[in-house]
Amino acid sequence: MSPLLAVYTTVLNNGPSANRVDMVFLGDGYRATDISTIYPAHINAMLSHFFDEGENPFPRYRNFFNVHRIDVISNEDGADVPPLGIFRDTALDARYYYDGVTERLLYVNESKANAALASGLSGAGFSAEMKLITVNDTRYGGGGGTYAVYAGGNPFSTEIALHELGHSFSRLADEYGGSSGTYTGAEPNEVNVTKDPTGAKWAHWLGYDQPGIGLIGAYEGARYWDRGIYRPSFNSKMRNLNRPFDAIAREKIILDIYNYVDPLDTWTSNLATLVDPDTITVDVVDPAVIDVQWYIDGTLLPEAAGELFDPQAWNLSVGLHQIMARAYDTTDWVRINRWKLEQSVSWSVLVTVPEPPGLVGMLMGLAALYPPRRTTGRRSLARSHPVCP
């Protein structure tokens, strides 16, 4: 099959693509006999690691993702290894030594990958926000650019993929050194490296003792230089595999997820004034992640929570009222730009008749309708405890 004839299959559907991160896998080096066996097995291994094995922040945000795969068939398996004289006939031209020097740098022909992606998603009604390419090869390697590329047959494949996603999805820098010289260039754009030895770039995390990582500070050596540039943690996934993302990387990933996802999927229409509504509802992306607060005329109702609000329970006076729902992520993994983690929706509500009284009012009403019988002596205590006859 030519990559231009590729088609997509939805692997995981958690809601409307307009409000989800659509993760799309392509493959290279998978023959027709591999496309329904080895290829999905490599993808499923990655997804299991991604969502089910504690690789924060992704398990918490599982329901924020839809996952699709595009079946791209190659004539041969594997990838090119030019210095060894290995050349494979694959759809996307996957190649080790992509820079001509680094064996583990595995990448593809982006023009061909883009064509396969466009063809596979033609008419799908959504675009790919997170793009991965698994290569059917066992040699260690990966690369992060437009696509997170990784060797799907390697024992470290899932960790390679996560590291490369740090590059491709969140534009994180590598946190390892390499050159014995001193970095003298401009301040890097990536959030997780800096020229400033104080670490002021991530001041809001300085001193945080992160479980599995240790103290967030400023550690010299990053972005391929041993001196003159600093990283937030001693060792994290952007430095070595089988480590957590540190707090700065984790925060950046979450904020990038919220570039594509709002806390609410739908809500009761607010295009017109609601007249004496029985209920007002919102539909959050994931109730385990998103809490809802309710307000009437700017006043928070601490007792009101959840996706359904009953205006009749609040004894609204006749007239026009403003009801607002505030949906927000409760995580403490984000300390900046928290506005991205919340969404508010308001309704104009017109009450034309007094709302039915609450329980106390009902009891008082019953007491007025059925006053206690007149008694004398000790039985007069019944006046304090009215009951129906």
N, C-alpha and C positions, 0 to 999 in steps of 0.2 A: 504493500500500500504506500502510495506517495504521502508525505506529510500533509499535502494539500487536501487529502481525502480523509483526514483524521476526524473522528467524532468524539463527543464527550458523553460520559456517564456520571450521574450524580451518586456519590458514595455516601454522603452524609448530608441530610437536609434538616436544618434546625429553624427554618423560617424564611421570610421573604428576603431575597438577595439584595433588595434595595436597602436593607438594614442588617446586613451580615457581611463579614469578611468572607469573600469567596476565594477559597484556596483551590488552586488548580494544579494538578500534576500532569506532566508530560514524561514520556520515557524515550530513551535512546538505547539502541543495541538490543531491543526486544524483537525477536522474530515472530512470525505468525503463530508458531507453536508455543511461544512464551507469553503471548499477550493476554491470555485468560488464566495463566497459572503463575509464572514467576513474577510478572509485572504487578498484578494485584497483591501478591504476597509481600513484595518489597514496599508497596504503598501502605498496606495494612500494618506492617511492622513499624513504619514511621508514625502512623497515626496513633497506634497504641502507646508508643513512647511519648509522643507529643501531648496526648490528653490524659493518659492513665497511669503514668509512672512518676508523678511528682515534679515534672519539669516546669516549675512556676515561671511565668504566670499562666501558662496555657490551660491546665486543668480547670482552674476557676472560670475561665472564659470559654469553655467548650461550646456552649450554646450560642456563642457569638459568631460561630463559623459554619459555613457550608463547605463541603468538600466535593470536588469533581475530578475526574481523570479523563485525559484525552488519549485514546489508543493510537499511538504512532508506531508503525511497523517498520522494522529495518530488515535488510537482506542478511545481515550477519550480526552476531552478538559482540559484546565488548566495546572497547574504545581504542583509538589510536595511541600508540606509545612511540613517537617518531625516533628517539635515539636508539631504540631497540629494534627498529625496522618493523614494528607491528602496525599494520594499517587495516582497519575494519570498515566494511561498507555499511555505514549506519545512516539513518535518516537525518540526524542533526549534527553529524560530524564531531561527536564527542572526542576530546583529545587531552591526554595528560601532557605535562610540560607545556601548558598553554602559552606561557610567556617565553618558552624556549629554554628555560633554565630550571624551573621548579617542578620536580617530578609530580608532587602531590596536587599541583594546580590543575584541576580537571574542569574543563568548561566546554561549551558547545558553540556552534555557529548561530549567533543570535538572529540573523536574518531568517534562517530556516526555522528556528524555534518560534519566532514571531509569526511566520506564515502558518505553521502548524497550529499555533494558539488561535489565530484569527479564524482559520478554517474550522477548527473544532468548536469554537464558540459562536460561529455564524448562526444568527437567529435565536441564540440562547436567551437573550434579554438581560444578560448580566456580563460583567467584565471580571477579569482576574485581578484581585488586589494582592494576593500572595501567590507567587509562582515558584514551583519547584520542578526540577528535572532529575529523575532518578536514572542512572546509567547502569546498564546490566554488565557490571564488571566487578571483580573481586579485589582489584588493586586499590589501596588506600588513596583517596583523593576527593577533592571538592573545590568549589569556587562560588563566590557570592558577587553577583552583579545585578542585572535585571532579574535574573533567575538565581535561585538557590540550587546549585548543582551538586550532586553527591553520588558516590559509587554505591548503588543499592545492594550489591552483593558482598560488600565488605562488612566484617564483623562490627565495625564502628559506624556503620552507615547512618544510624538514627542520630547519633551524636554529631556527626559531620553535618547532617542536614540542619539540625538546630543551630549550630554555630554559623552556618552559611545563611540561615534565615535572619540571624542577627545583623548580617551585612545587608541582605537584599530587601528585607522588610522594614528594618528600623535604622538602617544606615549607621550601625555601630562599627567602631574601628576595632581592628585586632589589638589586643593588649599585650602581645609579646614583643620582645626586642629583636635584635638581629645585628644591626650595624653597631660596631664598637665606637663609632663617632658620637658627636653631640648634635641633637636636632636644633637647627637654627631657623627653621622656616616660620611661616605665619601660624597664628593660633588655629588649630584644626577645627573644622566644622562639626565633627562628631561630638556627641554629648559626653562620651566616656573617656576622652583623652584631653590633656591640656598642657600648655607650656608653664602654667603657674604652679610652682611647688607647694602652694598653700591649698590647692584643691578647691579654690573659691568657686569654680565652675559648678560644683555640686555641693555648695555650702550647706544646703538644706538636709544633706545626709551625713555630713562630717561627724564622726564620733559614733555613728550608729553601729552597734555590734550585731551583724546579720548572722542568723543561724546558718551554719554550713559554709560561711564565707569568712567571718571575722570582722574586724574593725574597718569601717570605711574611712579612708584617709587620702593620701597622695603618695603613690608608690612609683619610684622612678623606673622607666623602661616601658615602652609601648610603641605601637604603630611602626614597628620594625627598627626602632632606635633604642639603644641601651641607656642613653643619657639625654637629658634636656627635655624630656617629655614624660608625663605622669598619667597613671591610671588610678581608678578609685579603690581597687581592692588588691590584695596580694595575689590572689589567684581566682579566676572566674572562668566561665565558659568561653568568653572571648579571648582567653589566654591559653587555656587547656581544656580538652574534652573531659567529660564526666565530672564537671563542676557545675554548680548552679549559676544562673545569671545573677550578677550582683545587683544591688538595689537600684543603681543608676540605670543599668540596662533593662531591668525588669520594669521600672517606671516608664521608660521610653517605649517599650513594647506595648504596655497598656494604653498609653496616650495615643499610640499609632493605631491600635485597635479602635479606639473611640473616634478616630478620624473617619471611620466608615460606619460606625454603629452608634445609634442613639439609644438611650435607656428604654424608650417606648416604641413598640411596634404600631399600635393603633390606640384610639380613644374615641369616646362618644363625640360625635360631631359638635364642633363649637362655631360653625359658620353662621348660626343664627341663635337668637336668644331662646333658651329652653324655658318652657312654661310649665310649671308644676311637675317637674320630672320625678319619676319614682326612684330612678337610680342614675348614677353617672359612673362610667367605668373607664379604666385604662388597662392596657395589656403590655406588661413589661417583657423585656427580652428573656429574663431569667429571674424568677422570684427569689432564688437563692443568692443572687448577686445584687439585685436592685430592690431597695425599699421605697415606699411611697408615703409621703406626708400630705395631709389635706388641710386647706385653709378656707375660711369663710370671711369675706371682706377684710382680708389681710391678717386675720388672726389664726394662728396655728391651733389645730384641734389635736391635742396629744393622744386622745383616745381613738382617733380615726387612723386607720392604717389599711394597707392592702389595696387590691385593684378595684374594689367596688365601694362606692360611696352612696349612702342613702340620705338625701337632703331632708327627708321627712323626719329623721331621727333627731333633728337639731332645732325644732321649734322655730323655724324661720318666720320672721314677721312679714306681713304683706308688703310687697315692693320688690325692687330690683336688688339682687345680690351678686357678688363675684365669688365664684368657687374656683379654687386652684389646686391642682395636684402637682407636687414636686417629686419626681422620680430621681433617685441618686444611688450611686455605687458606694457602698459602705467601706470599701477597702482602705487600709492604711498603707498600702504599697505606693500610693501616689501622694506627693506632698506639694507639687506645683501644678498650676493650670487645672485645678480640680473642677473648674466650671465645665470642662469637657466631659466630665463624668455625670452630669445631671441634665435634666430636661424638665421644664415646667409647661403646663397646659392650663388655660383658664376658660371658664364658661360664664356667660351672663345668664343668670337664672331669675326668672320673674315668678314671684309667688303671688297668686291671685286670691287664694283663700288661706286662712291660718292653717299651719301644719297641725296635725293631730298631736295632742300633748304627749309627753313622755310618760313613763310609768308612774312617777310621783304625781303628775297632774291627773292621770287617770284615777288614781286612788283618792285624790282629793275630790275629784268629780263624783265618784261613787259615794263618798262620805256626805257630800252635799245633797245628793239625790235620796239617800237613805239614812237620815239622821237617826241616832240611837234613841230607843224608847226612854221616856222619863222614868226614873226609878228613885227610890229613897234609900237612905242608909248606905251600907257598904256597896250595894249594887250600883250606886252612882258612879263608881270608878269606871264603868263601861263608857262613860262619856270620853274618856281618854283613848279608848280603843274601839272606834266605830266598826261595826260589822253589818253585813246584810241581814235582814230579818229572815 
